């Protein structure tokens, strides 16, 4: 029953989800044409890193996500030093990459420091209170507006904070009203300076509905272009299971969207799986990296950011920039689906089997296919005409031989999506 419900919800989620809000250039149009892959990756550097950026661009990513740290920019009250982020932004532009900059963290010029014990290690740790007093909220909003003005027209999304719903990032403890005050002041200040700036809410750790419900009901939706979440799964739960969270969140967005501003999208601004923490084999790590993008595409998520770029765990590459299988798999996906628009999921007898149909502006069709089940074969005797001469590629770029059964295409499905170019001239209803 659960599989049947999942399949039904996925098909419902494929309805058109366009948006045009108050004349602003909204994320769907700005970074990724509707129903095309919009892949991003988190990085952890500002200056240097040009070889990293070369590899990110070569993999077909469209943007990066990076902390835009208040404390490092405003070290004297009212004085902003943009030099490091000027360098990063210029380096991104050279490679055709956009930026999702996270307006984040506090500033000891405006908030007091505190000490606490780490709940895991018991060690004392020091921090600065998140902006919660009038002076610091006003200062943060003023700095954010100055940033938007300085980088106006530079292909940037502004995300207000990172994971404000957990104590790791909202200090000393989570307070949704404090975050709402900051988000409201910041978004208003940015709009006053750059009316068409692209602004999204701070991505929540997981999809935490009490926090999100309070935020969306606050009126801040009037100023946002998208709602950002980090839909991490528990353990080895696959990316496809995020449909339940997305469906519920979309209902909340529709409930609290202001009159005249409907279809505000959800973006996934951080999500990954670690090949260390839960002992995911490199092949499954790669499969989940690609399937996160494709599952988000099915669910009308226009931007999907993988966490992380460079690490032993979640990273697509190791610290010495050696590509993992996941890097090659993401690169293959982006190359294979470049210029192709997602049409719909083809219904099969097994709800764990995924066959997605794409088409480009030359009226050429392509399939991406995988399974959540054990490796097995399926006969495409529905929806796809009998074909000869189809060309297939596995998930890491190797050409594979296709089989037919009485003229019908036979797909050998496994956990890593593969890509099938259907013959030119074929017509699919």
N, C-alpha and C positions, 0 to 999 in steps of 0.2 A: 504493500500500500504506500509506504514512504517513497519508493522509487516512482510510482505512478504519479503521486502528487508533485514530486520534484520535476518530472518531465512536463506535466501540465503547466506548472508555474513558469518554467523556462520558455515554453511556447507563448504564453501570455505576455511575457516580458519583452517579446520581440516587436511589440507595437511601436509605431513611430514616436520619437521622443525628442522633437526639435524644440528650440527655445530662442526667443528674441526679446530681450528685456530692455525697455526704456532706451532703445537705440544703442545700447552698449554692445561691443564686440565680445560675445560670450565665448566661453572656453571651447565649446564644441567646434565653432567655426574658426577660432583663433589658432588652435593647435592640432586639431585632428578633424578632417571631414567626417561628417556624421556616418556612423557605422563602418568606420575604418579603424584599424589598430592605432591607438595613441599611447605608445609605450614610453615610460620614463624610468629613471633610476636614481636612487639616493647617492649622493657623494658626501665626503667629509673633508674637503679642502677648498680654499678660496684662491690662493695664489699658486703658481706653478701648475703641476698636474696636466701639462699639455699632452703628454703621451696618453694619460688616462682619457682625456677628452677625445683624442684621435680614435681610440678604441671604442669609446661610447658612440661616437658618430658612425664609425664603421659598422657597428652592430645594428644600426638603423633606429636607434632611439631618437625621439623627437625633443626631449627635454630632460633636464636634471632637476632634482630637488635638493636644496641646501639651506642650512640655517643662515639667517640674516640677523646677526647678533647685535642687539642694542648696545651692550656693554663695550664691545670692541669698536663701535662706530662713534658713540658719544662718550668721550672720556673727560671732557670738560663741558659743563652745562651749556647747552645751546650751540655747541660747536660739533659739526659732523664731519668725519673723515671717511670719504667714500672710496679711497684709492684702491683698496684690496678688491672690493666688489666691482669697481670699474674694470679692473683687470679681468676678473672672472667673466663678467658680462661680455666684454669684448672678445674673450677667447671662445665663449659660447657662440657668439654671432659669427665668428669666422667659420664655424663648423655647422652653421644652420640649426643650432640647438636653442630652444627656449629655456626659460628658468622658472621654476616654482620656488620662490624665496619665502622662507618661514620667518615672519616677523616674530622674534622670540627672545625670551628670557629677560630677566630683570636687570636693573642697573643700580649698583651700590651708591650712585650719586643721589638716588631718590628713595630707595627703600633700605630698611635696616637689615643687618645680617643676623643670622641665628645659628645655633648649633643643635644637632640632634644625633641620635644613635641610629645607625643603619639597622633595619629590622632583621637582616640576614646575618651580617658579620658582627654586629654589636659595636662596631667602631664608631667613634665620633666623627661626624661630618659637618661641614659648614656650608651655608648657603645664604642666598639673599631672598627675602620675601618677594613673591610675585607681586606685580603692581596691584595694589588694593586701596591705596589712599589717593585722595583727589590729585595731589601734586604729581604723583608718579603716573597715574592714569593719563592725565593731561600731557605730561612729558612724553610718554610712550606714543600717544596718538599724534602729537606734534612731530615727533621723529619719524613715524610711519608715513605721515603725509609728506614730509620733506623727502623721504626716500622715493615715494611714488612720483613726486615732481621731478626729482633728479634723474630718475630712470624712465621717464615718460616716453612711450613709444618704443620700448626696447624688448617687447615680446616676453613680458614677465607676468606671472600670476603671483598675487600676494596672499599668503596664508597667515591668518592671525593666530599665532602660537602653535605649539606642537603638543598634542596629547594633554590638554588641560584637565582631563578627567581623571588623572592619576597623580599621586603625590611625588612621583619621580620628577615631574615637570611643573606642577602647580604647588608652590610652597607657601606655608609649611604643610597645608593640607588642602584637599580639593574643596572648592567653594564655587558652585556654578554661578551664583549671583555676582561674585567678584569677576569671574570670566565674562559674563554677559556685559557687565559695565565696561570692561576693557574692549570687548569686541564691538560694542555699540559706538563708543567714543572713537575708536580707531577707524572703523568703516566710514563713519560720518566725516571724519577729518580727511581721509583719503579722497572721498567723493567731492569734497569742497575744492580740492586742489586739482584732481584728475577725475572728472566725472565718469569717463569711460574705462577707468582702471578695472582690472579683473581681480575680484576679491573673493576668497573662500574662507569658510570657517576653519578653526583649528581642528586638524584631524584627530578624532578620538581614538584612544587605545581600545581596540575592538569596537563593536557597534553597541554602545552602552545607552540603552533607551531612556532611563530616567534622566540622565544628563542631557541627552539630545532633545528629549521632549521639552524640558525646561528652556533650553536654548532656543529652539524653534518657535516656542510660544511667546518669546520675549519681545518680538517685533523686529529683531535684527535681520530677519529674512528680507526686509525691505531694501537692505543695502548689499546683500550677498548675491554672487553669481552662481554659487554652487555650495553644497554641503559636503564636507570632507570627512572621510572615516578611514580607519586602518583595520580592515576586516580580518585580522589574524584568526586562524583556525587553531583549535586545540590539537596538539600532537600531530598525527598524520591525517587529520580530516582534510579532504581534498578541496581545491578551490571552488568546485562546482556547488558545494554546500552553502556558499555565501548567499545564494538566491533568497533564502528565508529572511536573512537580515536586510537585504536590499529591498525586498517587497514590503516589509514592515516599515522601514525607514521612508520609503517613497510614500506610503500612506500618511505618515506624519508630515512630510513636506507638503503634500497636497492639502492637508488639513490647515496648516499654518501659513501657507503662501498668501501674500497680500493680494487683494483684488487687482486683476489686470497683470499679474506676474505669476503665471503658472508654468508648470513643467521645468522647475528649477532642477538641474541635474545633480546627481551624486557623483563625486569623484573618489577614487581610491588613491590617496596620496602616500600610502606606505603599506606594504605587505610583502612578506617573504617567508621562506622556510629555510631552516638552518640544516646544512649537511653535517653539522657537529652535534647540536643540542639534542636532537631527537634521533640521531643516527640514521638519517635519510640517505640511502645510497645516491651517488652522484647522478645516476640515470633518472631516479625518481625526482631528485632535486631539479634536474633539467626539465622533466615533464611538467612539474608543478609551476615552474617559472613561465612556461609557455601557456599552460592551461589557465593560469591566473588571468593572462591577457585575453584569451579566447572566451573564458567564462564571463569576464567583465563585459566583453563585446556583446555577448548574448543578452546581458542584463542592462544594456544601454548606458554603460559607464564609459564616458568619453576619454577619461584619462586614468591610467593605471601605472603606478610607480612601484617598481621592485625594490625591496630593501634586502640586499645592499649591493653596492658596486664592488667593493674590494675588502674581503675578509676571508678567514678560513672557514667561517660558518655560512652565513647567508650569501656571501659574495659571489658574483658571477665570475670574478677572477680572484686569484690568490694575492696576498700582499706584494708579491714580486711581479704582478700583472700577468701571470701565467693563466690563460683562459681555462675555465672549467667547462665541462660538458654543457652546463646551463648557458654559458656565453654563446657557444656555437649554436645551440638550439634557438635562443632568442634571435640571433642574427639570421638564421635560416628562416624563421617565421616572418621576420620583418622584410626580408628579401622576397620571399614567396608571396606575401600578401600585399606588397607595395602596390598602390593604385587599385586594389580590389575592394569592393564594397560588400559587406555582409548582407545577404538577403534573408536567409532563414535557416533554421535547423531542420534537417530532413528526418522525418519520423521513421523509426525502426521498431522492431519487435522488442528489443532489449532497451529499457530506459537508461541503462548505463552506457550505451553506445552513443557517441556524438559524431554526427556527420554534418558539417556546416557548409552551406553553399554560398559562394562569392561570385561576383561578376565585375568586370572592369568596363571602362568607357569604350572599349573596342568590341563589346558584346562577347567577350571570352569568359568562360566559366571555369571556376576552380573549386575543389573540395578540400577541406581540412577535416581529418577524421582521427578519432582515438576512442579508447574505452576506459571506463573506470573498473571494468571487470577483468577477468583473466584474458590473456591473449587468445583471440579466436577470429574466425572469418565470417564475413557477412556478404550476402549476395544482394547487389543493388538492383533488385527487380521492380522497385517502385520509384517513381519520381525522376529517375535518370534513364534516358533511352539507352538501347543497346549501342555500344560504342566499340570502335577499334582505333588503335593508335593513341590511346591516352598515355600520358607520361606521368610517372610518380616519383616523388622524392621523399626519403625518410626524414625524421625530425632533425637530423644533423647534416643534411645536405647530400646524402648519397642517393644516386639513382637506384630505384628498385623495380623489379619486374612485376607487372600486373597480370593477374589471371582473369579469365572470363569463364562463365558457365552458360552455355547456349547463347552466347553473345552478351550476357549481362556481366557487368563489372563485379569482380570479387575483391573485397578489401580485407587484408589481414590486419586487424586492429590490435594495437597494444597501447601501453600507457603514454607513449610520446606521440603527439600529433604528427601525422604525415600529410603530404600535399599532393593532389592529383590534378594535373592540367587536362581538362577535357578537350577533345578535338575541336578545332576551329569550325564554326558553322553549326554546331550542335544547338538545339533549341530546347530550353527547359521551361515549363510552365510554372 
